Amino acid sequence: MERVHNFNAGPAVLPEEVLREAQADLVNYKGMGLSVMEMSHRSKEYEAIINEARDAAKRIYGLGDDWDVLFLHGGASLQFVMIPMNFLPEGKIANFIHTGVWSKKAMAEVKKLGKPVHIAASSEDKSFSYIPKTYQLSDNPAYLHITTNNTIYGTEWKIDPDVPKDVPLIADMSSNFMSKPIDINKYSFIYAGAQKNIGPAGCAVILVKKDFLATGATNLPSMLDYQLHSKNGSLYNTPPCFTIYMIGLVLKWIENYGGLAKIEENNKAKAKYIYDVIDASNGFYRGTVVPEDRSLMNITFRLPSEELENLFISEAKKNGMIGLKGHRDVGGCRASCYNALPLNAAYDLAEFMKNFQKQNG
Ligand SMILES: *Cc1c(COP(=O)(O)O)cnc(C)c1O
Protein backbone atom coordinates (compact mmCIF):
# COMPACT_ATOMS: atom_id res chain seq x y z
CA MET A 1 0.00 0.00 0.00
CA GLU A 2 1.36 3.40 -1.04
CA ARG A 3 1.12 6.29 1.36
CA VAL A 4 -1.63 8.77 0.45
CA HIS A 5 -1.11 12.47 -0.15
CA ASN A 6 -2.30 13.64 3.26
CA PHE A 7 -3.85 17.13 3.35
CA ASN A 8 -5.38 16.67 6.81
CA ALA A 9 -5.55 19.80 8.97
CA GLY A 10 -4.42 18.03 12.15
CA PRO A 11 -3.38 15.55 13.25
CA ALA A 12 -1.51 15.70 10.01
CA VAL A 13 1.20 14.29 7.79
CA LEU A 14 4.54 13.37 9.36
CA PRO A 15 7.81 12.87 7.48
CA GLU A 16 7.97 9.30 6.22
CA GLU A 17 11.64 9.08 7.28
CA VAL A 18 10.59 9.91 10.84
CA LEU A 19 7.87 7.24 10.85
CA ARG A 20 10.38 4.68 9.60
CA GLU A 21 12.93 5.64 12.22
CA ALA A 22 10.26 5.35 14.93
CA GLN A 23 9.24 2.00 13.51
CA ALA A 24 12.80 0.73 13.65
CA ASP A 25 13.08 1.90 17.28
CA LEU A 26 9.60 0.81 18.30
CA VAL A 27 10.15 -2.61 19.83
CA ASN A 28 13.75 -2.22 20.88
CA TYR A 29 15.01 1.33 21.38
CA LYS A 30 18.73 1.49 20.58
CA GLY A 31 19.39 -1.99 21.89
CA MET A 32 17.83 -1.34 25.30
CA GLY A 33 15.34 -4.16 24.78
CA LEU A 34 12.27 -2.00 25.29
CA SER A 35 10.25 0.71 23.58
CA VAL A 36 10.31 4.43 24.42
CA MET A 37 6.69 3.88 25.49
CA GLU A 38 7.85 1.43 28.15
CA MET A 39 10.75 3.33 29.64
CA SER A 40 10.85 5.42 32.81
CA HIS A 41 10.56 9.13 32.19
CA ARG A 42 13.21 9.45 34.95
CA SER A 43 15.75 7.23 33.17
CA LYS A 44 18.91 8.76 31.77
CA GLU A 45 17.93 7.53 28.30
CA TYR A 46 14.61 9.38 28.42
CA GLU A 47 16.29 12.44 29.84
CA ALA A 48 18.54 12.42 26.78
CA ILE A 49 15.47 12.22 24.52
CA ILE A 50 13.66 15.20 26.08
CA ASN A 51 16.85 17.25 26.39
CA GLU A 52 17.68 16.65 22.76
CA ALA A 53 14.17 17.72 21.69
CA ARG A 54 14.49 20.89 23.78
CA ASP A 55 17.95 21.67 22.41
CA ALA A 56 16.81 21.09 18.83
CA ALA A 57 13.90 23.52 19.30
CA LYS A 58 16.36 26.10 20.62
CA ARG A 59 18.79 25.59 17.74
CA ILE A 60 16.03 25.78 15.13
CA TYR A 61 14.79 29.16 16.41
CA GLY A 62 18.23 30.35 17.49
CA LEU A 63 17.13 30.74 21.12
CA GLY A 64 19.66 31.74 23.75
CA ASP A 65 19.77 30.90 27.43
CA ASP A 66 17.19 33.60 28.08
CA TRP A 67 14.52 31.26 26.66
CA ASP A 68 12.99 28.06 27.96
CA VAL A 69 11.20 25.34 26.01
CA LEU A 70 8.38 23.36 27.66
CA PHE A 71 6.55 20.22 26.56
CA LEU A 72 3.15 20.06 28.26
CA HIS A 73 -0.01 18.02 28.16
CA GLY A 74 -3.34 19.47 27.17
CA GLY A 75 -2.60 20.73 23.67
CA ALA A 76 -2.92 24.34 22.61
CA SER A 77 -6.37 24.58 24.17
CA LEU A 78 -5.06 24.24 27.73
CA GLN A 79 -2.75 27.20 27.10
CA PHE A 80 -5.86 29.30 26.38
CA VAL A 81 -6.63 29.15 30.11
CA MET A 82 -3.13 28.75 31.55
CA ILE A 83 -1.90 31.97 29.94
CA PRO A 84 -4.40 34.23 31.72
CA MET A 85 -4.00 32.26 34.97
CA ASN A 86 -0.26 32.82 34.88
CA PHE A 87 0.15 36.19 33.17
CA LEU A 88 -2.98 38.27 33.75
CA PRO A 89 -2.76 39.90 37.19
CA GLU A 90 -5.52 41.91 38.83
CA GLY A 91 -5.94 45.32 37.24
CA LYS A 92 -4.55 44.35 33.86
CA ILE A 93 -6.35 43.48 30.63
CA ALA A 94 -5.79 40.66 28.13
CA ASN A 95 -5.60 42.10 24.61
CA PHE A 96 -6.41 39.98 21.58
CA ILE A 97 -6.34 40.33 17.83
CA HIS A 98 -9.40 38.35 16.89
CA THR A 99 -8.92 36.34 13.70
CA GLY A 100 -11.29 33.42 14.09
CA VAL A 101 -12.41 30.42 16.08
CA TRP A 102 -9.13 29.88 17.92
CA SER A 103 -8.79 33.41 19.22
CA LYS A 104 -12.48 33.30 20.14
CA LYS A 105 -11.91 30.17 22.19
CA ALA A 106 -8.84 31.69 23.82
CA MET A 107 -10.82 34.82 24.77
CA ALA A 108 -13.69 32.74 26.12
CA GLU A 109 -11.34 31.07 28.60
CA VAL A 110 -10.18 34.45 29.91
CA LYS A 111 -13.78 35.49 30.42
CA LYS A 112 -14.57 32.25 32.24
CA LEU A 113 -11.91 33.24 34.77
CA GLY A 114 -13.85 36.46 35.28
CA LYS A 115 -10.99 38.50 33.83
CA PRO A 116 -11.19 41.36 31.31
CA VAL A 117 -10.61 41.02 27.57
CA HIS A 118 -10.06 43.78 25.05
CA ILE A 119 -10.32 43.12 21.32
CA ALA A 120 -7.52 45.25 19.89
CA ALA A 121 -8.50 44.41 16.30
CA SER A 122 -10.79 41.94 14.58
CA SER A 123 -11.44 40.59 11.10
CA GLU A 124 -14.87 39.25 12.01
CA ASP A 125 -16.51 41.95 9.86
CA LYS A 126 -15.37 40.07 6.74
CA SER A 127 -15.72 36.48 7.94
CA PHE A 128 -12.07 36.37 9.05
CA SER A 129 -10.87 36.57 5.44
CA TYR A 130 -7.94 38.85 6.28
CA ILE A 131 -5.42 39.78 8.98
CA PRO A 132 -6.01 43.20 10.61
CA LYS A 133 -3.16 45.59 9.78
CA THR A 134 -3.59 47.96 12.73
CA TYR A 135 -4.71 47.53 16.29
CA GLN A 136 -5.61 49.60 19.34
CA LEU A 137 -4.46 48.42 22.75
CA SER A 138 -6.44 49.01 25.94
CA ASP A 139 -5.07 50.80 28.97
CA ASN A 140 -2.98 48.51 31.21
CA PRO A 141 -2.55 45.68 28.74
CA ALA A 142 -1.11 42.51 30.31
CA TYR A 143 -0.15 41.19 26.87
CA LEU A 144 -1.23 41.10 23.23
CA HIS A 145 -2.30 37.68 21.93
CA ILE A 146 -2.32 36.79 18.25
CA THR A 147 -2.99 33.63 16.25
CA THR A 148 -0.26 33.57 13.62
CA ASN A 149 -2.00 31.14 11.27
CA ASN A 150 -5.73 30.64 11.15
CA THR A 151 -6.15 26.99 10.36
CA ILE A 152 -9.85 27.15 9.56
CA TYR A 153 -9.98 30.31 7.41
CA GLY A 154 -6.60 30.09 5.70
CA THR A 155 -5.11 33.42 6.79
CA GLU A 156 -1.56 33.89 8.03
CA TRP A 157 0.42 36.76 9.49
CA LYS A 158 3.22 37.60 7.05
CA ILE A 159 5.02 39.84 9.53
CA ASP A 160 5.82 39.58 13.20
CA PRO A 161 3.83 42.53 14.51
CA ASP A 162 5.40 45.41 16.41
CA VAL A 163 4.27 45.94 19.98
CA PRO A 164 5.28 48.62 22.49
CA LYS A 165 8.33 47.52 24.47
CA ASP A 166 6.44 46.97 27.72
CA VAL A 167 3.70 44.81 26.14
CA PRO A 168 4.53 41.10 25.85
CA LEU A 169 3.50 39.49 22.59
CA ILE A 170 1.96 36.03 22.95
CA ALA A 171 1.32 33.86 19.89
CA ASP A 172 -0.67 30.74 19.19
CA MET A 173 1.48 29.25 16.41
CA SER A 174 -0.19 25.86 16.42
CA SER A 175 -0.62 25.62 12.68
CA ASN A 176 2.50 27.37 11.41
CA PHE A 177 5.03 26.51 14.11
CA MET A 178 8.51 25.98 12.65
CA SER A 179 7.23 26.58 9.13
CA LYS A 180 9.39 29.66 8.45
CA PRO A 181 11.95 31.94 10.09
CA ILE A 182 10.44 34.51 12.45
CA ASP A 183 11.70 37.54 14.35
CA ILE A 184 11.74 35.63 17.61
CA ASN A 185 12.74 38.58 19.76
CA LYS A 186 9.40 40.27 19.20
CA TYR A 187 7.72 37.49 21.16
CA SER A 188 7.61 36.66 24.85
CA PHE A 189 5.61 33.46 24.67
CA ILE A 190 4.87 31.15 21.75
CA TYR A 191 2.82 27.95 21.92
CA ALA A 192 1.74 25.26 19.51
CA GLY A 193 -0.14 22.00 19.63
CA ALA A 194 2.34 19.52 18.15
CA GLN A 195 -0.10 17.71 15.89
CA LYS A 196 -0.15 20.19 12.99
CA ASN A 197 3.48 20.67 12.08
CA ILE A 198 5.90 18.89 14.37
CA GLY A 199 4.56 15.63 15.73
CA PRO A 200 1.63 13.52 16.83
CA ALA A 201 -1.11 14.81 19.17
CA GLY A 202 -0.79 14.92 22.94
CA CYS A 203 1.62 17.75 23.59
CA ALA A 204 1.96 21.50 23.37
CA VAL A 205 5.38 23.01 22.81
CA ILE A 206 6.00 26.34 24.52
CA LEU A 207 8.81 28.79 23.90
CA VAL A 208 8.96 31.34 26.69
CA LYS A 209 11.34 34.14 27.57
CA LYS A 210 12.61 33.50 31.06
CA ASP A 211 12.20 37.07 32.26
CA PHE A 212 8.55 36.99 31.18
CA LEU A 213 8.05 33.59 32.79
CA ALA A 214 9.34 35.01 36.07
CA THR A 215 6.52 37.57 36.11
CA GLY A 216 3.91 34.80 36.29
CA ALA A 217 1.61 33.96 39.19
CA THR A 218 2.97 31.33 41.60
CA ASN A 219 0.03 30.29 43.78
CA LEU A 220 -1.52 28.14 41.06
CA PRO A 221 -2.52 24.48 40.99
CA SER A 222 0.69 22.63 40.16
CA MET A 223 -0.23 21.36 36.71
CA LEU A 224 -1.32 24.86 35.65
CA ASP A 225 1.86 26.60 36.79
CA TYR A 226 4.34 27.32 33.99
CA GLN A 227 7.15 28.18 36.40
CA LEU A 228 6.80 24.85 38.14
CA HIS A 229 6.92 22.99 34.83
CA SER A 230 9.98 25.00 33.86
CA LYS A 231 11.79 24.27 37.14
CA ASN A 232 11.14 20.57 36.56
CA GLY A 233 12.26 20.52 32.96
CA SER A 234 8.73 19.48 31.85
CA LEU A 235 9.10 16.39 34.06
CA TYR A 236 7.00 17.46 37.05
CA ASN A 237 4.76 14.49 36.31
CA THR A 238 4.87 11.87 33.57
CA PRO A 239 4.94 13.81 30.31
CA PRO A 240 3.58 12.55 26.97
CA CYS A 241 6.83 10.60 26.56
CA PHE A 242 6.30 9.06 23.16
CA THR A 243 4.94 12.25 21.61
CA ILE A 244 7.99 14.17 22.83
CA TYR A 245 10.25 11.48 21.38
CA MET A 246 8.45 11.86 18.03
CA ILE A 247 8.76 15.65 18.20
CA GLY A 248 12.49 15.19 18.74
CA LEU A 249 12.72 13.11 15.57
CA VAL A 250 10.76 15.67 13.56
CA LEU A 251 12.95 18.51 14.82
CA LYS A 252 16.05 16.57 13.81
CA TRP A 253 14.41 16.11 10.39
CA ILE A 254 13.85 19.89 10.16
CA GLU A 255 17.52 20.52 10.98
CA ASN A 256 18.71 17.95 8.45
CA TYR A 257 16.41 19.52 5.89
CA GLY A 258 18.35 22.75 6.29
CA GLY A 259 16.37 24.56 8.96
CA LEU A 260 13.55 27.06 8.77
CA ALA A 261 14.74 28.96 5.70
CA LYS A 262 14.77 25.76 3.62
CA ILE A 263 11.49 24.60 5.13
CA GLU A 264 9.90 27.93 4.19
CA GLU A 265 11.25 27.71 0.65
CA ASN A 266 9.60 24.32 0.26
CA ASN A 267 6.35 25.52 1.88
CA LYS A 268 6.24 28.48 -0.52
CA ALA A 269 6.79 26.23 -3.53
CA LYS A 270 3.96 23.90 -2.45
CA ALA A 271 1.52 26.72 -1.81
CA LYS A 272 2.39 28.37 -5.12
CA TYR A 273 1.42 25.27 -7.12
CA ILE A 274 -2.05 25.36 -5.63
CA TYR A 275 -2.67 29.11 -5.45
CA ASP A 276 -1.53 29.46 -9.07
CA VAL A 277 -4.21 27.00 -10.16
CA ILE A 278 -6.83 28.89 -8.15
CA ASP A 279 -5.77 32.21 -9.68
CA ALA A 280 -5.71 30.85 -13.25
CA SER A 281 -9.10 29.13 -12.98
CA ASN A 282 -11.26 32.10 -14.06
CA GLY A 283 -13.25 31.86 -10.87
CA PHE A 284 -13.90 28.11 -10.96
CA TYR A 285 -11.84 27.89 -7.79
CA ARG A 286 -12.37 30.86 -5.49
CA GLY A 287 -9.83 31.57 -2.77
CA THR A 288 -11.56 32.63 0.44
CA VAL A 289 -8.80 34.95 1.67
CA VAL A 290 -7.38 38.28 0.46
CA PRO A 291 -4.25 37.34 -1.50
CA GLU A 292 -1.75 39.18 0.72
CA ASP A 293 -2.82 37.22 3.81
CA ARG A 294 -3.00 33.77 2.24
CA SER A 295 -1.65 31.00 4.42
CA LEU A 296 1.18 28.77 3.23
CA MET A 297 -0.17 26.09 5.55
CA ASN A 298 -3.94 25.90 5.02
CA ILE A 299 -5.15 26.72 1.53
CA THR A 300 -8.90 27.35 1.54
CA PHE A 301 -11.08 27.58 -1.56
CA ARG A 302 -14.59 27.12 -2.88
CA LEU A 303 -15.94 25.56 -6.05
CA PRO A 304 -19.03 26.80 -7.93
CA SER A 305 -21.39 24.59 -5.90
CA GLU A 306 -21.41 22.36 -2.85
CA GLU A 307 -22.21 19.47 -5.16
CA LEU A 308 -19.01 20.08 -7.10
CA GLU A 309 -17.09 20.44 -3.85
CA ASN A 310 -18.30 17.03 -2.71
CA LEU A 311 -17.42 15.53 -6.08
CA PHE A 312 -14.00 17.19 -5.95
CA ILE A 313 -13.29 15.73 -2.51
CA SER A 314 -14.44 12.23 -3.45
CA GLU A 315 -12.60 12.21 -6.79
CA ALA A 316 -9.45 13.45 -5.09
CA LYS A 317 -9.72 10.61 -2.61
CA LYS A 318 -9.95 8.11 -5.47
CA ASN A 319 -6.68 9.62 -6.70
CA GLY A 320 -4.94 9.12 -3.38
CA MET A 321 -5.41 12.63 -1.98
CA ILE A 322 -7.20 12.85 1.34
CA GLY A 323 -8.22 15.48 3.89
CA LEU A 324 -9.46 18.14 1.44
CA LYS A 325 -12.78 18.92 3.08
CA GLY A 326 -12.99 22.37 4.67
CA HIS A 327 -13.59 22.79 8.41
CA ARG A 328 -17.19 22.09 9.38
CA ASP A 329 -17.68 25.73 10.50
CA VAL A 330 -16.95 27.19 7.06
CA GLY A 331 -17.42 24.41 4.48
CA GLY A 332 -15.65 24.42 1.12
CA CYS A 333 -12.28 22.84 0.56
CA ARG A 334 -8.98 23.11 2.38
CA ALA A 335 -5.58 21.72 1.48
CA SER A 336 -3.32 21.72 4.51
CA CYS A 337 0.30 21.73 3.35
CA TYR A 338 2.33 21.43 6.52
CA ASN A 339 6.12 21.04 6.62
CA ALA A 340 6.09 17.28 6.12
CA LEU A 341 3.84 17.31 3.05
CA PRO A 342 6.12 16.36 0.16
CA LEU A 343 6.47 18.78 -2.74
CA ASN A 344 5.12 16.23 -5.20
CA ALA A 345 1.88 15.95 -3.19
CA ALA A 346 1.14 19.63 -3.75
CA TYR A 347 2.17 19.31 -7.40
CA ASP A 348 -0.15 16.32 -7.89
CA LEU A 349 -3.03 18.17 -6.25
CA ALA A 350 -2.50 21.17 -8.53
CA GLU A 351 -2.54 18.90 -11.60
CA PHE A 352 -5.64 17.15 -10.32
CA MET A 353 -7.34 20.52 -9.81
CA LYS A 354 -6.62 21.53 -13.42
CA ASN A 355 -8.01 18.27 -14.76
CA PHE A 356 -11.05 18.45 -12.51
CA GLN A 357 -11.82 21.92 -13.84
CA LYS A 358 -11.47 20.73 -17.45
CA GLN A 359 -13.96 17.98 -16.83
CA ASN A 360 -16.43 19.94 -14.69
CA GLY A 361 -15.87 23.63 -15.51
C1 LIG B 1 -5.58 23.11 16.18
C2 LIG B 1 -5.42 24.44 16.78
C3 LIG B 1 -5.63 24.67 18.15
C4 LIG B 1 -6.11 23.60 19.09
O1 LIG B 1 -5.11 22.70 19.36
P1 LIG B 1 -5.32 21.51 20.42
O2 LIG B 1 -3.93 21.00 20.56
O3 LIG B 1 -6.28 20.54 19.81
O4 LIG B 1 -5.85 22.09 21.68
C5 LIG B 1 -5.41 25.94 18.63
N1 LIG B 1 -5.00 26.93 17.83
C6 LIG B 1 -4.79 26.75 16.51
C7 LIG B 1 -4.32 27.90 15.67
C8 LIG B 1 -4.99 25.50 15.95
O5 LIG B 1 -4.79 25.32 14.64
PDBQT file of the ligand as one rigid body, heavy atoms in Angstrom, charges set to zero:
ROOT
HETATM    1  C1  LIG A 401      -5.584  23.108  16.178  1.00  0.00    +0.000 C 
HETATM    2  C2  LIG A 401      -5.417  24.436  16.780  1.00  0.00    +0.000 A 
HETATM    3  C3  LIG A 401      -5.629  24.670  18.152  1.00  0.00    +0.000 A 
HETATM    4  C4  LIG A 401      -6.112  23.605  19.085  1.00  0.00    +0.000 C 
HETATM    5  O1  LIG A 401      -5.111  22.700  19.361  1.00  0.00    +0.000 OA
HETATM    6  P1  LIG A 401      -5.320  21.511  20.421  1.00  0.00    +0.000 P 
HETATM    7  O2  LIG A 401      -3.925  20.997  20.561  1.00  0.00    +0.000 OA
HETATM    8  O3  LIG A 401      -6.279  20.540  19.806  1.00  0.00    +0.000 OA
HETATM    9  O4  LIG A 401      -5.849  22.093  21.676  1.00  0.00    +0.000 OA
HETATM   10  C5  LIG A 401      -5.409  25.940  18.634  1.00  0.00    +0.000 A 
HETATM   11  N1  LIG A 401      -5.003  26.935  17.834  1.00  0.00    +0.000 NA
HETATM   12  C6  LIG A 401      -4.787  26.749  16.514  1.00  0.00    +0.000 A 
HETATM   13  C7  LIG A 401      -4.316  27.896  15.672  1.00  0.00    +0.000 C 
HETATM   14  C8  LIG A 401      -4.995  25.500  15.955  1.00  0.00    +0.000 A 
HETATM   15  O5  LIG A 401      -4.787  25.315  14.640  1.00  0.00    +0.000 OA
ENDROOT
TORSDOF 0
